[in-house]
């Protein structure tokens, strides 16, 4: 499991490094609701990501929900990655240094659950 923990932490660190290379600022949903774009507004047209769901039989309402999710995912994923890294490192330290076997076992179990969820997402 130690290799899996190290791999997870490395992937999170790589993701956090990747964040340093992207356009800074929040992503927004268009007034029409079916498009997401980067701030600032003056680059809206060049940076727009349009969802073409209607061409595949998806409704405009679904496009709007997808655009909301994409913008929110872009904005929240940096914080989620940092929080997960902190949590994994904390659980790992607790699992190693805890004097109480039940707590150490619980920390190891939680790390195992995190790794299982992470690996299933690939």
DRENDOLO-823258 format. One record per residue (C-alpha): residue number from 1; residue in one letter; x, y, z. Coordinates in steps of 0.2 Angstrom, whole numbers, plus 5000, padded with zeros to 4 digits. Layout:
BEGIN
[rec NUM "a" [X Y Z]];
...
***
This chain:
BEGIN
[rec 1 "x" [5000 5000 5000]];
[rec 2 "x" [5015 5012 5003]];
[rec 3 "x" [5018 5012 4984]];
[rec 4 "x" [5000 5017 4981]];
[rec 5 "x" [5001 5031 4994]];
[rec 6 "x" [5016 5038 4986]];
[rec 7 "x" [5009 5036 4968]];
[rec 8 "x" [4993 5045 4974]];
[rec 9 "x" [5003 5059 4982]];
[rec 10 "x" [5014 5061 4967]];
[rec 11 "x" [4999 5062 4955]];
[rec 12 "x" [4991 5076 4967]];
[rec 13 "x" [5008 5085 4967]];
[rec 14 "x" [5009 5084 4948]];
[rec 15 "x" [4991 5091 4946]];
[rec 16 "x" [4995 5105 4958]];
[rec 17 "x" [5011 5109 4948]];
[rec 18 "x" [5000 5108 4932]];
[rec 19 "x" [4989 5122 4940]];
[rec 20 "x" [5003 5134 4939]];
[rec 21 "x" [5003 5133 4920]];
[rec 22 "x" [4985 5136 4916]];
[rec 23 "x" [4976 5153 4914]];
[rec 24 "x" [4973 5160 4931]];
[rec 25 "x" [4956 5165 4937]];
[rec 26 "x" [4939 5158 4938]];
[rec 27 "x" [4929 5150 4925]];
[rec 28 "x" [4911 5156 4922]];
[rec 29 "x" [4895 5150 4914]];
[rec 30 "x" [4888 5160 4900]];
[rec 31 "x" [4872 5170 4901]];
[rec 32 "x" [4864 5157 4890]];
[rec 33 "x" [4870 5144 4902]];
[rec 34 "x" [4877 5132 4889]];
[rec 35 "x" [4895 5138 4888]];
[rec 36 "x" [4909 5140 4900]];
[rec 37 "x" [4923 5152 4898]];
[rec 38 "x" [4939 5159 4907]];
[rec 39 "x" [4939 5176 4914]];
[rec 40 "x" [4943 5190 4910]];
[rec 41 "x" [4927 5194 4899]];
[rec 42 "x" [4938 5202 4885]];
[rec 43 "x" [4945 5185 4880]];
[rec 44 "x" [4928 5176 4881]];
[rec 45 "x" [4926 5172 4863]];
[rec 46 "x" [4943 5166 4860]];
[rec 47 "x" [4943 5155 4876]];
[rec 48 "x" [4925 5149 4875]];
[rec 49 "x" [4922 5130 4877]];
[rec 50 "x" [4905 5127 4869]];
[rec 51 "x" [4896 5111 4873]];
[rec 52 "x" [4888 5103 4857]];
[rec 53 "x" [4876 5091 4866]];
[rec 54 "x" [4861 5096 4855]];
[rec 55 "x" [4870 5089 4840]];
[rec 56 "x" [4870 5072 4849]];
[rec 57 "x" [4852 5073 4855]];
[rec 58 "x" [4856 5081 4872]];
[rec 59 "x" [4844 5094 4877]];
[rec 60 "x" [4849 5113 4880]];
[rec 61 "x" [4844 5110 4899]];
[rec 62 "x" [4857 5096 4900]];
[rec 63 "x" [4870 5107 4891]];
[rec 64 "x" [4867 5120 4904]];
[rec 65 "x" [4869 5107 4918]];
[rec 66 "x" [4885 5101 4910]];
[rec 67 "x" [4892 5119 4908]];
[rec 68 "x" [4888 5122 4926]];
[rec 69 "x" [4897 5106 4931]];
[rec 70 "x" [4913 5110 4920]];
[rec 71 "x" [4915 5128 4927]];
[rec 72 "x" [4912 5122 4945]];
[rec 73 "x" [4924 5108 4943]];
[rec 74 "x" [4938 5119 4936]];
[rec 75 "x" [4936 5131 4950]];
[rec 76 "x" [4935 5118 4964]];
[rec 77 "x" [4948 5105 4958]];
[rec 78 "x" [4963 5115 4964]];
[rec 79 "x" [4957 5116 4982]];
[rec 80 "x" [4951 5098 4981]];
[rec 81 "x" [4968 5092 4976]];
[rec 82 "x" [4976 5102 4990]];
[rec 83 "x" [4964 5096 5003]];
[rec 84 "x" [4966 5077 4998]];
[rec 85 "x" [4985 5079 4998]];
[rec 86 "x" [4984 5086 5016]];
[rec 87 "x" [4972 5073 5021]];
[rec 88 "x" [4982 5058 5014]];
[rec 89 "x" [4998 5065 5022]];
[rec 90 "x" [4990 5067 5039]];
[rec 91 "x" [4982 5050 5038]];
[rec 92 "x" [4998 5042 5033]];
[rec 93 "x" [5008 5051 5047]];
[rec 94 "x" [4994 5045 5060]];
[rec 95 "x" [4995 5027 5053]];
[rec 96 "x" [5014 5027 5056]];
[rec 97 "x" [5015 5036 5072]];
[rec 98 "x" [4999 5032 5082]];
[rec 99 "x" [5002 5022 5098]];
[rec 100 "x" [4985 5015 5098]];
[rec 101 "x" [4982 5000 5086]];
[rec 102 "x" [4963 5004 5083]];
[rec 103 "x" [4967 5022 5077]];
[rec 104 "x" [4981 5016 5067]];
[rec 105 "x" [4971 5003 5058]];
[rec 106 "x" [4957 5015 5055]];
[rec 107 "x" [4969 5027 5047]];
[rec 108 "x" [4976 5014 5036]];
[rec 109 "x" [4958 5008 5031]];
[rec 110 "x" [4954 5027 5027]];
[rec 111 "x" [4969 5028 5016]];
[rec 112 "x" [4964 5012 5008]];
[rec 113 "x" [4947 5018 5004]];
[rec 114 "x" [4954 5034 4996]];
[rec 115 "x" [4966 5024 4985]];
[rec 116 "x" [4952 5013 4980]];
[rec 117 "x" [4941 5028 4975]];
[rec 118 "x" [4956 5037 4966]];
[rec 119 "x" [4961 5021 4956]];
[rec 120 "x" [4943 5018 4951]];
[rec 121 "x" [4942 5036 4943]];
[rec 122 "x" [4956 5032 4930]];
***
